[in-house]
Every structure is written in structure tokens, then in C-alpha cells.
Amino acid sequence: MNCSWRWRDGVRTKNSMRQPSWSISTMREREKRILRRWEEIEIHKKLAQKTPHGLKYVVHEAPVPIYDITDEIIAARIMRDVYLRYKSMTGFNVICSPEWNVFDHRVEREVLGESGETIRERDGKINIRRFRKACRERAFELIEETTARFKRLGIISDWDVRPSVESKFASRIAEAIGRLYDEGHLSDEVKSLHWCVACQEPVDPKRSSLGTRKSISAYMRLPLLKGLEGFGRRVYLIAFSGEMWIFLGSSAVAARNGRYVAMLCEDGVYVDSISSPWLGELQPKAIKEVTPDELREVTCDHPITGKEMPVVFTDSEEEREEYGFFVISPAHRPRDYFIALEHCLEITSIVDDEGKLNELSGDLCEARFDSVEELIRDELKGRGYLIAEKRRNVPVLLCPCCGEQTIFKPSVQWFFDSYPISLRRLWGVPMFVIYCSRCEGAVLSEEIGRHIRDSLNRRGVDSWFRLDPGEILPEEISCWRCSCREFHKAEGTVTPIFAFAVNQAHMLSKRKDRVNVIDLIIEPSHTIERWLPMLKKLMELLYDDALISPIILPINPPKPERSIPDEFKSGDVGRLSFFIGPSEAREIVESLYGLFWNILEVTKEADEEFDFTGVDPEARSLLIALDILAGEVMSMYESLRIREAIGRLSHFTFDRLGPYLEAAQKEGNSAPLLREISVDLLKLWAPITPFTAEEIWLKINPEDEEGSIFMEMMPLGWMG
């Protein structure tokens, strides 16, 4: 057999190699056989109980999306699976169960779109029971599809665990909400944040990417209401606005520290920075400097809304125009928001959660925020306030879930400490809060949380939507602020990340074995940053407990240089493709199977035991190289350097063992050695290529009906 390999990006690839018949269809059949076997022997249970009374690695998983499973998510699960298979082969018990983001907002949107008629009453209102039932069924369908994809890649988990959507799951959240509110860790506030109109939820800027939005920016003249009376009646500030729709919500005019002048022109007096280009454009008849103290007394009239806007000074370094005044909209620009806090300005939103302008926008009420730019420009131009305009692309955050543009706006949010936890949705765990109908204050406590919990346990989670508050609360409850006894329920749901963190904290608090357990978290870095701190905080507050020294392995899953075809997203080829590319992955799997098939042919008649003392120098060198390889590869698995492990294994397998196998076929006297080396090498390949390793193992051990290579131990070494 001729082994001729060359390096490409650190990984061996094949020029030519003789092998048994191989095709995509035969590979699929082999994978299906192995998957059936793993299900029959319940491999996940065997790995969880591999070593009686031994240490357990318990994996804690952030909720997995059920829509748009990205290559990053798949690669992260493969990396974790490699690590867990490796750990099981070093003697640890491994326990892993999936967590699903059942309450993905796209489930709600899909059901509302496709099942519109079946989930509504005759009057057009949504039947909550039918709606949530349809969402639940659709979510389970998506979970089945995603589970099948992960199974085809050989990812081991307890896939029979049902997603947590039952009443007990929701009742734990109800109880937690009451207790956290009582202890001062839950509050409802109006905060300005980045908001996705499509998903109806706040967006974390750290997880978002930047996009652009086409907008109209403009210079305009703003008539003065107060200040600078000595210049006469027709006095204007020249101010800049970066976006027309945001200008509609302006509440002040900002100026940087510097020199400002009043310019006497034919149609009035214009005030602007001394470095402004309008100083030359307007050709003033006279110029007089204006002091900052004089400008601080100035207020302007908003030319459309009529709002009185004060002038404030700021040292903001935001990339605006380099000179002059600019209008600020604290409700809709992050930097303006902080300027408003500094100067105690009013923060008023002109857009609702659906992206529509509200009643403060006058005639434009109900219009989409991104559809009114030209209308506002025309209005300013028609009234004579527009000086100049230009079209430009303005940066905007994109929602990490749907990719749509976000807006910055104030929103009434419930917060767990600094984490926003409420959403404007119907599908999800309800926000179990009851309000007083008179003073609109929250009527909430640990006791009320327990009453809601008991009600949900008796009647089911959907009962929250159909029951009146009086049927849930104790009879003697009244508002502690105003003594009112009429109540209404909060609308919306809690964020999935909060719901699952509460449930995980509860499950961890009930764990009995705390001595032989190692908590393990292997997730992408950005997932750990937004999920783990909340889980730890809930453990401490709700259960006076904490995760027991968790091992946290942040991973940065590889991004394939090119898209991976669907036919390669299964089996060992699929696993390798995320690290070295699909064509190289196919070559390695094909050659690996061929090499071990050849070794089986050479060693099938060998009955004698391997005698280490009688090996020749070449064989001894091979065994030493295998020992070194085992140490290096296990170190790479431990630190999740998967690509490096593939490179080292490929180098030894095809550059060292391949030529030795070819010589052995000619001489016919190395069968026992080849058998021993192949078994150890197969174990080293097993975590990354489990299908091939399992099939070859079963051919070596056909009598082991309940066995698996993953019930074996990693090589201990020959030269020790």
C-alpha cells in the first residue's frame, strides 16, 4: 500500500492510497448501524455509570436555539462531545442532558402567521389555550429535527429528556419572582435600551453586530424662545440632526465648549460656532461673539412638535459634526441619553415597542419610524427651517437573533439586578406579577409567589391567562400602598435565559451527591458571559448555595473557511469538516477506515500474544512514538485543541504506521504488534471519529454484544 501524504494548513491530506470500496451511501449505512447500536445499548447511560462510585462530570448547558442552528453552535457541540468522550475514556462518569430554548420568539411569529385562523376566536382575539398549544407542538417538532441533526454527528446526550415547559417549571419561576422581589433584587423600571422590534425584546450590544441604515441628516434653523433678546425677534440657532425620525423626538440642543458668534443676515440673526462653514455661506453683515453663559439662558422652539428645547454644553466625543450645535434625542440615541442624565433633561419616547410613532408625533402617529424621514424633511423645508440636507449611512446595531435593525428607546422592563428579564410576548413563561388597578404598583411578595405557584401546580400554566387575579390571590390580600383590592395581571413573559437559569438553580439545589461531582461548563465565551453569572447569582440568592468549583472551559468554535455541504454534516466527516474542511475530512475518514481495514486483514489470523521483549529497533521506535503521541493528543483533547490533535494523529497514522503496515504485509511477521498498536491508536482517534472507531472496535471484538470502545480506557503507554 502506497502512503503519500503532504501537509496542507497543518493537517495531512492524501495524494493516493489503496482502500476498500467507499462511498457516501456506504458511509451513511455504517453511521446508521452505529447510531442504532448506541441507542440499543443506551450508551449515554453507560458513560454516566462507567466507574461505580467514581467522579462524575456533570455538564451544565445553556439553552440551545431551536431555529437556525448555526455552524458555531454545531462546532461547539462537537468540541464538547470530543471532550466528554475523552473524559469517559480516562475513567470519569459523564452526564449530559440537553437544554432547549423552547420559547424562541420565532415560534410565536410562525404560529401567528401560519395558524392565524385556527388560534383565534370569532371576534379575532387570540385563544390563548389554542395558541400556546400550537406553539408547544411546533417547538417540539423543531427540537426533534435538531436532535436528529446532533445525533447524526454522533453527539452523545440524554436525548430522551423532555423540554421543560410543564407547570412545575413555570411554578418555580413564579415562586422565585416573589422571593427576589421581596429581597429587593427584582424591580420594574423605565430604561433606555436597544430594542428589536421584530423579536420584541431588548438586545445586548455585546452580542450584536453593526449594520447601517440609510438616513437623511440636515442642518436647520431653530427659532429662539428665550435668551439673546438684544438681537431682536428673528434669532435662530443653526443645529445639526443626524437622523430625521430621531429629530422628531429631540428635547434639547447641545453645544461643545468653544467660541460662538451671532451673525446678522438679511432674514435674521443666526448663532453658530465660529468654525462653522455657514459663517462664509450666509455672508453676514456683522458678527458678534456670544458667551457660553448667554447661550445657557437660551431655549429653542422645536419647529414641528413645538417643544421648548434648552441649550446645554457637553464635552461629548461622539463622531458628529466637528462644530456647532446639534439636537439631542435622549430617548433614542445612547450618547444623548447620558447627556440627558447629566443635565436632568426630560427623556420622552416617540416610538412604541412595535416601531410605530406614538401620539407625541402628531400627524405622523402610527407610522413606522423608518418610513417618515422624507416626510419630516419636507415639513421642515415647507416651513422654511431646512438649511441643507445630505443622505448618509448611519451605524445601527443588528439583532443577534433575527438580524433586523434595532432602535434605542425607553422601555418598561423588569430587571433582576442589572439583567432585563421581561419580554412583550405570549409564548413563554408568563411574567408572574400582579398590579394594583388603582395605583399601578406591583402587588408582589414571597407569599404571593407561593400562592401563584400552588395555583399553577393545580390548574396548569395556561390557567394564568384565563383566571382573574382574585382567583389566584388569597382573599385577604390588598394593595399595601392604597388598600385597593382590584388587580390586573402583567402582560408578557420572562426571558428564556432567566426561566432556564431559575430551573437549573432549582435542580442543582436538589442534588444529593456533592462529593463525587465535578460541574462542567463548555460553551462559547459570549454564551458563558450572559448566562453563567445569572445562574450563579440565582443559586446564591434563592438557595444560599453555589456551583461547587465549576470547571469552565470557554471555547471559540472554528469557523469553516467555506460552507459545508449538507451531505457532509453527519458522521465523522461532518465532525472533522468543522476543523479541516469537508474534502480533507472525507479523505482522512476514507483513508483511516482503509488503513484499519488493512490492519484487520493482516492480523485476523494472528493468535500469538505480543512479546514486547522481542521487538526489533524499528518496532521499538514505533512504540515510543505512539507513547509520545498518546500524551500529546490527550493533552490536546484536555485543552480542546482539536485541530492540532487531528494533525498529530494524521501524521502518525499515515506517515509512521502506514509505511510500517506496508512492510508488514510483505514480511508477514508483525501481526501481533500491529494489532496492539492499532487498538491504542483507535482509542486515540475515537473522541473525534467515533463512528469509525466504534465500527473497527466491534470488528476486533465481535463477541462483545454490549461493549463499546468508549467503555475502554485511553492507552497507558508501552515504555513506562
C-alpha positions in Angstrom: 0.0 0.0 0.0 1.5 3.3 -1.0 1.1 6.1 1.5 2.0 9.5 0.1 0.8 12.4 2.2 1.5 16.2 2.2 0.9 19.0 4.7 -1.9 21.5 4.0 -2.5 24.1 6.7 -1.1 21.9 9.3 -3.1 18.8 8.5 -2.1 15.8 6.4 -4.0 15.2 3.2 -3.8 12.3 0.9 -2.4 12.1 -2.7 -3.2 8.4 -3.2 -4.0 5.3 -1.0 -5.4 1.9 -1.7 -8.5 1.1 0.3 -11.8 -0.9 0.4 -14.8 0.2 -1.5 -16.1 3.5 -0.1 -18.9 5.9 -0.9 -21.2 8.4 0.7 -24.1 5.8 0.8 -21.9 3.1 2.4 -20.7 5.6 5.0 -24.3 6.6 5.8 -25.3 2.9 6.3 -22.3 2.4 8.6 -23.3 5.5 10.6 -26.9 4.4 10.9 -25.8 1.0 12.2 -23.6 2.6 14.9 -26.3 5.0 15.9 -28.8 2.1 16.3 -26.3 0.3 18.4 -25.7 3.3 20.7 -29.4 3.6 21.2 -29.9 -0.1 21.9 -27.1 -0.3 24.5 -28.1 3.2 25.8 -24.5 4.5 25.5 -25.3 7.7 27.4 -26.3 5.7 30.5 -23.3 3.5 30.3 -21.0 6.5 30.2 -22.9 8.1 33.1 -22.2 4.9 35.2 -18.9 3.8 33.8 -17.0 3.8 37.0 -19.0 2.8 40.1 -18.6 5.4 42.9 -16.3 7.3 40.6 -16.2 11.1 39.9 -19.0 12.4 37.7 -18.6 15.2 35.2 -22.0 16.9 35.1 -22.4 19.2 32.1 -24.4 22.4 32.5 -25.7 23.6 29.2 -27.0 27.0 28.1 -30.4 26.7 26.3 -29.8 25.6 22.6 -31.7 27.5 19.9 -34.3 25.5 18.0 -34.2 27.8 15.0 -31.2 28.5 12.7 -28.7 26.1 14.2 -25.5 27.9 13.1 -22.2 26.3 12.3 -20.9 27.9 15.5 -23.5 26.1 17.6 -22.7 22.7 15.9 -19.0 23.2 16.2 -19.3 24.0 19.9 -21.3 20.8 20.5 -18.8 18.7 18.6 -15.9 20.2 20.6 -17.8 19.4 23.8 -18.6 15.9 22.7 -14.9 15.3 21.9 -14.0 16.4 25.4 -16.7 14.3 27.1 -15.8 11.1 25.1 -12.2 11.7 26.0 -13.1 12.1 29.7 -15.1 8.9 29.7 -12.1 7.1 28.3 -10.0 8.3 31.2 -12.3 6.8 33.8 -14.8 9.5 34.6 -18.6 9.2 34.6 -20.1 11.7 32.2 -23.6 13.1 32.5 -25.1 15.4 29.8 -28.7 16.4 29.1 -29.8 18.9 26.5 -31.4 22.2 27.4 -33.6 23.7 24.7 -34.8 27.3 24.1 -38.3 26.2 23.7 -39.6 29.7 23.9 -37.8 31.1 20.9 -39.6 34.2 19.6 -39.7 32.8 16.1 -42.1 30.0 17.3 -44.6 32.7 18.2 -44.2 34.5 14.9 -44.5 31.3 12.9 -47.7 30.2 14.7 -49.3 33.6 14.4 -48.5 33.7 10.7 -49.4 30.1 9.7 -52.2 29.3 12.2 -53.9 32.7 12.3 -57.4 31.4 11.9 -57.3 28.3 14.0 -55.9 30.1 17.1 -58.4 33.0 17.0 -62.0 33.4 18.3 -64.8 34.7 16.1 -64.1 38.3 17.3 -60.5 38.0 16.1 -58.9 37.7 19.6 -56.3 35.1 20.2 -57.4 32.0 22.0 -54.5 31.7 24.4 -55.0 28.0 25.1 -55.0 27.0 21.4 -52.2 29.5 20.7 -49.9 28.1 23.3 -50.7 24.5 22.4 -49.8 25.3 18.8 -46.5 26.9 19.9 -45.7 23.9 22.1 -46.3 21.4 19.3 -44.2 23.5 16.9 -41.4 23.8 19.3 -41.3 20.1 19.9 -41.2 19.5 16.2 -38.2 21.7 15.8 -36.5 20.0 18.8 -37.0 16.6 17.1 -35.4 18.0 13.9 -32.4 19.5 15.8 -32.0 16.4 17.9 -31.8 14.3 14.7 -29.0 16.6 13.3 -27.0 16.3 16.5 -27.4 12.5 16.6 -26.2 12.2 13.1 -23.0 13.9 14.2 -22.6 11.3 17.0 -23.1 13.8 19.8 -23.9 11.9 23.0 -26.6 13.3 25.4 -29.7 12.1 27.1 -31.9 13.0 24.1 -34.9 11.4 25.8 -35.2 14.2 28.3 -38.3 16.3 27.5 -38.0 20.1 27.3 -39.1 21.9 30.5 -42.5 23.5 29.7 -44.7 21.8 32.3 -46.4 23.6 35.2 -43.7 22.7 37.7 -41.2 24.5 35.6 -43.4 27.7 35.5 -44.3 27.4 39.2 -40.6 27.6 40.2 -40.3 30.9 38.3 -43.4 32.2 40.0 -42.0 31.4 43.4 -38.6 32.8 42.5 -40.1 36.1 41.3 -42.0 36.6 44.6 -38.9 35.9 46.7 -36.5 38.0 44.6 -38.9 41.0 44.7 -39.2 40.7 48.5 -35.4 40.7 48.8 -35.0 43.8 46.6 -33.4 42.0 43.6 -36.4 42.5 41.3 -37.7 45.8 40.1 -39.7 47.4 37.2 -38.1 50.4 35.7 -38.2 52.6 32.6 -34.8 52.3 31.0 -33.5 53.2 27.6 -32.0 50.2 25.8 -31.5 48.7 22.4 -34.8 47.1 21.3 -35.6 44.7 18.5 -39.0 45.5 17.0 -39.2 42.1 15.3 -38.3 40.0 18.3 -40.0 42.3 20.8 -37.1 42.1 23.3 -34.1 44.1 24.5 -30.8 43.4 22.7 -27.4 43.0 24.3 -25.0 45.3 22.4 -22.1 42.9 23.2 -23.7 40.2 21.2 -24.8 42.4 18.3 -23.0 43.3 15.1 -23.0 46.6 13.4 -25.0 47.4 10.3 -26.1 50.6 8.6 -29.3 52.4 7.9 -29.9 55.0 5.2 -31.0 58.3 6.7 -31.3 62.0 6.0 -29.2 64.3 8.1 -29.8 68.0 8.0 -28.8 71.5 9.1 -31.8 73.5 10.2 -32.5 76.9 11.9 -34.2 76.7 15.2 -36.1 79.8 16.4 -35.3 81.1 19.8 -38.0 81.3 22.5 -35.8 82.8 25.3 -32.4 84.4 25.5 -30.4 86.7 23.4 -33.3 89.2 23.3 -30.9 92.0 22.5 -30.5 90.7 18.9 -34.2 91.2 18.1 -37.1 88.8 17.4 -35.8 86.7 14.4 -32.9 84.9 16.1 -32.1 81.3 15.2 -29.6 78.6 16.2 -28.1 76.6 13.3 -28.2 73.0 14.5 -27.4 69.6 13.0 -29.5 66.4 13.2 -28.1 63.0 12.1 -31.5 61.3 11.5 -34.8 62.9 10.7 -37.1 60.5 12.7 -34.9 60.9 15.8 -35.1 64.7 15.4 -38.8 64.4 15.9 -38.1 63.3 19.5 -35.5 66.0 20.2 -35.7 67.6 23.6 -32.6 69.8 23.8 -29.8 71.4 21.8 -26.2 70.6 22.7 -23.1 72.6 22.1 -19.4 71.7 22.6 -17.2 74.1 24.6 -15.8 76.7 22.2 -16.4 80.1 20.7 -19.8 81.1 19.2 -21.0 84.1 17.3 -24.2 85.8 16.2 -24.3 86.6 12.5 -26.5 89.4 11.3 -28.1 88.4 7.9 -30.9 89.8 5.8 -33.5 87.4 7.1 -32.5 87.4 10.8 -29.7 86.6 13.2 -28.0 83.2 13.1 -26.0 81.8 16.0 -23.3 79.2 15.3 -19.8 78.1 16.1 -17.0 80.4 14.9 -15.5 77.5 13.0 -18.8 76.8 11.1 -18.7 76.8 7.3 -22.0 78.7 7.4 -20.0 81.8 8.5 -19.0 82.1 4.9 -22.1 80.7 3.2 -24.5 83.2 4.9 -22.3 86.2 4.2 -23.3 88.1 7.4 -23.3 91.9 7.5 -22.0 91.9 11.1 -20.7 89.4 13.6 -20.7 89.5 17.4 -19.3 86.9 19.8 -21.8 85.2 22.2 -20.6 83.9 25.5 -21.4 80.4 26.9 -23.2 82.0 29.8 -25.6 83.8 27.4 -26.2 80.5 25.5 -27.1 78.7 28.7 -30.0 81.0 29.0 -31.3 80.1 25.5 -34.3 77.9 24.7 -35.4 77.0 21.2 -38.7 76.1 19.6 -39.0 72.6 18.1 -40.3 73.5 14.6 -42.6 70.5 14.3 -43.6 69.4 17.8 -43.5 72.9 19.4 -41.4 71.6 22.3 -39.2 74.1 24.2 -35.6 72.9 24.0 -32.9 74.3 26.3 -29.2 74.6 25.2 -26.7 72.5 27.2 -23.0 72.2 26.9 -21.2 68.8 26.7 -17.7 67.5 26.1 -19.1 64.5 24.2 -16.5 63.0 21.8 -19.1 61.2 19.7 -18.5 61.4 16.0 -20.8 64.1 15.0 -20.1 67.3 13.0 -17.0 68.9 14.3 -18.5 72.3 15.1 -21.7 74.0 16.2 -24.9 72.9 17.8 -26.6 69.5 17.5 -30.0 68.4 18.6 -30.2 65.6 21.1 -32.9 62.9 21.4 -32.2 61.2 24.8 -34.8 58.6 24.3 -33.4 57.3 21.0 -29.6 57.9 21.0 -27.3 56.2 23.6 -24.9 59.2 23.9 -27.8 61.7 24.1 -29.3 59.5 26.9 -26.2 60.1 29.0 -26.1 63.8 28.2 -29.7 64.0 29.4 -28.9 62.2 32.6 -26.0 64.7 33.2 -28.3 67.7 32.7 -31.5 66.3 34.2 -33.4 66.6 30.9 -36.7 65.0 30.1 -36.5 61.6 28.3 -39.6 61.0 26.2 -40.0 58.3 23.6 -41.8 59.0 20.3 -41.9 55.3 19.3 -43.6 52.3 20.7 -42.4 48.7 21.1 -43.6 47.8 17.6 -41.6 50.6 16.0 -44.6 52.9 15.4 -44.6 56.6 16.2 -46.8 57.5 19.1 -49.3 60.3 19.8 -46.4 62.8 20.6 -45.6 62.7 16.8 -48.8 64.4 15.9 -50.0 63.7 12.3 -47.3 61.0 11.9 -48.7 58.8 14.7 -48.9 55.1 13.8 -46.3 55.5 11.0 -43.2 53.3 11.1 -40.2 55.1 12.5 -38.1 54.3 9.4 -40.7 55.5 6.9 -41.1 59.2 7.9 -37.6 60.6 7.1 -38.7 62.3 3.9 -42.0 63.5 5.4 -40.2 65.3 8.2 -37.6 66.7 5.8 -40.4 68.1 3.6 -42.2 69.5 6.6 -39.1 71.4 7.7 -38.5 72.6 4.1 -42.0 73.8 3.7 -41.9 75.8 6.9 -38.6 77.4 6.0 -36.5 75.8 8.7 -34.3 73.5 6.5 -30.9 74.9 5.5 -29.2 71.9 4.0 -29.6 68.1 3.8 -27.5 65.1 2.9 -28.1 61.4 2.7 -25.8 59.1 4.6 -25.5 55.7 6.1 -25.7 55.8 9.9 -24.4 52.9 12.1 -27.1 50.7 13.7 -27.0 47.6 15.9 -28.4 44.4 14.4 -30.3 42.0 16.5 -28.2 38.8 17.0 -31.3 36.6 16.8 -33.1 37.9 13.6 -30.5 40.2 12.0 -33.0 43.1 11.9 -32.1 46.7 12.8 -32.7 47.7 16.4 -33.8 51.0 17.8 -32.7 52.7 21.0 -35.8 53.6 23.2 -37.1 53.7 26.7 -39.0 50.6 27.7 -40.7 49.5 30.9 -38.7 46.5 31.9 -38.5 44.1 34.8 -34.9 43.7 36.0 -33.2 41.0 38.1 -30.4 43.2 39.4 -29.0 44.6 36.2 -30.4 41.8 33.9 -33.5 42.7 31.9 -35.9 39.7 32.2 -39.3 40.7 30.7 -40.5 40.4 27.1 -43.6 41.5 25.2 -44.7 38.0 24.2 -47.4 35.4 24.6 -45.3 32.3 24.1 -43.1 31.7 27.1 -43.2 31.6 30.9 -45.6 34.4 31.9 -44.3 37.3 33.9 -46.0 36.3 37.2 -46.7 39.8 38.5 -50.0 41.3 39.7 -50.6 45.1 39.7 -53.0 47.2 41.7 -55.6 48.7 39.4 -55.7 52.0 41.2 -52.0 53.0 41.8 -50.5 50.6 39.2 -47.9 49.4 41.8 -46.8 45.8 41.8 -48.6 43.6 44.4 -45.9 41.0 44.9 -44.2 39.2 47.7 -42.8 35.8 48.6 -46.2 34.7 50.0 -48.0 35.8 46.8 -45.3 34.0 44.7 -46.1 30.8 46.6 -49.9 31.2 46.0 -49.3 31.6 42.3 -47.0 28.6 42.4 -49.7 26.5 44.1 -52.4 27.7 41.6 -50.2 26.7 38.6 -49.4 23.3 40.1 -53.2 22.6 40.5 -54.5 24.2 37.3 -51.6 24.3 34.8 -49.5 27.1 33.5 -52.1 28.2 30.9 -54.6 29.0 33.7 -52.6 32.2 34.4 -54.1 33.7 31.2 -57.7 32.7 31.8 -58.1 33.3 35.6 -58.8 36.7 37.2 -56.3 37.8 39.8 -58.9 37.4 42.5 -59.0 33.7 41.7 -55.2 33.4 42.2 -54.5 35.7 45.2 -55.5 35.0 48.8 -58.9 36.6 49.7 -57.4 38.9 52.3 -54.8 40.5 50.0 -55.0 44.2 49.3 -52.5 46.8 47.9 -50.2 47.9 50.7 -49.9 51.3 49.1 -53.5 52.3 48.7 -55.5 49.4 50.2 -57.2 48.8 46.8 -58.5 45.2 46.2 -58.8 45.3 42.5 -55.9 43.9 40.5 -54.8 43.1 37.0 -52.0 40.8 35.7 -48.8 41.8 34.0 -48.6 41.1 30.3 -45.7 39.4 28.6 -43.2 36.7 29.6 -39.8 36.4 31.2 -36.7 35.9 29.1 -35.9 32.3 28.3 -32.4 32.7 29.8 -33.9 33.8 33.2 -36.5 31.0 33.1 -33.9 28.3 32.4 -31.4 29.7 35.0 -34.1 29.6 37.7 -34.9 26.0 36.8 -31.2 25.0 36.6 -30.6 26.6 40.0 -33.5 24.6 41.5 -32.3 21.3 40.1 -28.8 22.0 41.3 -30.1 22.8 44.8 -31.8 19.4 45.0 -28.6 17.4 44.1 -27.8 14.9 46.8 -24.3 13.8 45.7 -22.0 16.8 46.2 -18.7 15.0 46.9 -18.1 13.0 43.7 -19.4 15.6 41.3 -17.4 18.0 39.0 -19.6 20.7 37.4 -18.5 21.3 33.9 -19.4 24.2 31.6 -18.1 24.1 28.0 -19.7 26.9 26.0 -18.7 29.7 23.6 -17.3 32.7 25.6 -20.1 35.0 24.8 -22.7 32.5 26.0 -20.9 32.0 29.3 -20.7 35.8 29.8 -24.5 36.3 29.6 -25.8 33.1 31.2 -23.4 31.8 33.9 -23.3 35.0 36.1 -27.1 34.9 36.3 -27.2 31.2 37.2 -24.6 31.8 39.9 -26.5 34.8 41.3 -29.7 32.8 41.5 -28.0 29.9 43.2 -26.7 32.3 45.9 -30.0 34.2 46.4 -32.6 31.5 46.1 -30.8 28.6 47.7 -27.9 30.1 49.7 -25.8 27.9 47.6 -23.3 28.0 44.7 -22.0 25.8 42.0 -19.2 23.7 43.5 -16.0 24.9 41.9 -17.2 24.5 38.3 -14.7 23.8 35.6 -15.3 26.5 33.0 -13.9 25.9 29.5 -14.7 28.9 27.2 -14.4 27.8 23.6 -14.1 29.7 20.4 -15.6 27.2 17.8 -13.8 27.2 14.5 -15.5 29.0 11.6 -15.3 26.9 8.4 -13.4 28.7 5.6 -16.2 27.7 3.3 -19.7 26.4 3.7 -20.1 22.7 4.5 -22.5 20.9 2.2 -25.4 19.2 3.9 -24.2 15.7 2.8 -21.1 16.3 4.9 -22.9 17.4 8.0 -23.1 13.9 9.6 -20.8 11.2 10.9 -17.1 11.5 11.2 -16.8 13.5 8.0 -19.2 16.1 9.5 -17.3 16.3 12.7 -13.9 16.7 11.0 -15.3 19.2 8.4 -15.6 21.9 11.0 -11.9 21.8 11.7 -10.2 21.0 8.4 -12.8 21.4 5.7 -15.1 18.8 4.0 -12.9 17.5 1.2 -9.9 16.9 3.6 -12.3 15.4 6.2 -13.6 12.9 3.7 -10.1 11.9 2.6 -9.0 11.3 6.2 -12.1 9.3 7.1 -11.8 7.3 3.9 -8.1 6.6 4.4 -8.5 5.9 8.2 -11.1 3.3 7.5 -9.0 1.8 4.8 -5.9 1.6 6.9 -7.6 -0.1 9.8 -9.4 -2.4 7.4 -6.0 -3.4 6.1 -4.7 -4.0 9.6 -7.7 -6.2 10.3 -6.8 -8.3 7.2 -3.2 -8.6 8.3 -4.0 -9.5 11.9 -7.1 -11.7 11.6 -5.1 -14.9 11.6 -2.7 -13.9 14.4 -3.3 -15.9 17.5 0.0 -15.5 19.3 0.4 -12.9 22.1 2.6 -9.9 21.6 6.0 -10.2 23.1 7.4 -6.8 23.9 10.8 -8.0 24.8 11.5 -9.4 21.3 10.7 -6.4 19.2 13.2 -5.0 16.7 14.6 -1.4 16.9 12.1 -0.2 14.2 9.1 -1.6 16.2 10.5 -0.2 19.4 10.8 3.3 17.8 7.2 3.0 16.6 6.0 2.2 20.2 8.0 5.1 21.6 6.4 7.4 19.0 3.0 6.0 20.0 3.6 6.7 23.6 4.6 10.3 22.8 1.6 10.7 20.6 -0.8 9.5 23.3 0.5 12.0 25.7 0.3 14.9 23.2 -3.1 14.0 21.9 -4.7 13.6 25.3 -3.2 17.0 26.3 -4.8 18.5 23.2 -8.1 17.0 24.0 -7.9 18.3 27.5 -7.3 21.8 26.3 -9.7 21.4 23.3 -7.0 21.9 20.7 -9.0 19.6 18.3 -7.4 20.7 15.1 -3.9 20.1 16.5 -4.9 16.6 17.6 -6.2 15.8 14.1 -2.9 16.9 12.7 -0.8 14.8 15.1 -2.9 11.7 14.7 -2.9 12.0 10.9 0.9 12.4 10.9 1.5 9.3 13.0 -1.2 7.2 11.3 -0.3 7.8 7.7 3.4 8.7 7.8 4.6 6.2 10.5 2.1 3.4 10.8 1.1 3.4 7.1 4.6 2.5 5.8 5.1 0.0 8.6 1.9 -1.7 7.7 3.0 -1.9 4.0 6.3 -3.6 5.1 4.4 -5.9 7.5 2.2 -7.1 4.6 5.2 -8.1 2.7 7.1 -9.7 5.5 4.1 -11.2 7.4 5.7 -11.2 10.8 4.4 -8.2 12.6 0.7 -9.1 13.1 0.7 -9.1 17.0 2.4 -5.7 17.1 0.1 -4.2 14.6 -2.9 -5.5 16.5 -1.7 -3.9 19.7 -0.7 -0.6 18.1 -4.0 -0.4 16.1 -6.1 -0.8 19.3 -4.3 2.0 21.1 -4.3 4.3 18.0 -8.0 3.6 17.5 -8.7 4.8 21.1 -6.9 8.0 20.4 -8.9 8.6 17.3 -12.2 7.6 19.0 -13.2 11.0 20.5 -13.0 12.8 17.2 -14.0 10.0 14.8 -16.4 7.9 17.0 -18.2 6.2 14.1 -15.1 4.7 12.5 -13.6 3.9 15.9 -16.7 2.1 17.1 -17.1 0.1 13.9 -13.5 -1.1 13.8 -13.7 -1.9 17.6 -16.7 -4.1 17.0 -14.9 -5.9 14.2 -12.0 -6.5 16.6 -14.3 -7.6 19.4 -17.3 -9.2 17.7 -18.3 -11.2 20.8 -18.8 -8.1 23.0 -22.5 -7.6 22.4 -23.0 -4.8 25.0 -19.5 -3.2 24.7 -18.2 0.0 23.1 -14.8 1.5 22.6 -15.9 4.3 24.9 -16.2 1.9 27.8 -12.4 1.3 27.4 -9.6 3.3 28.8 -7.1 5.5 26.9 -3.7 4.0 26.2 -1.4 3.8 29.3 1.8 3.6 27.3 4.3 0.9 26.4 7.6 2.3 27.5 6.6 3.2 31.1 
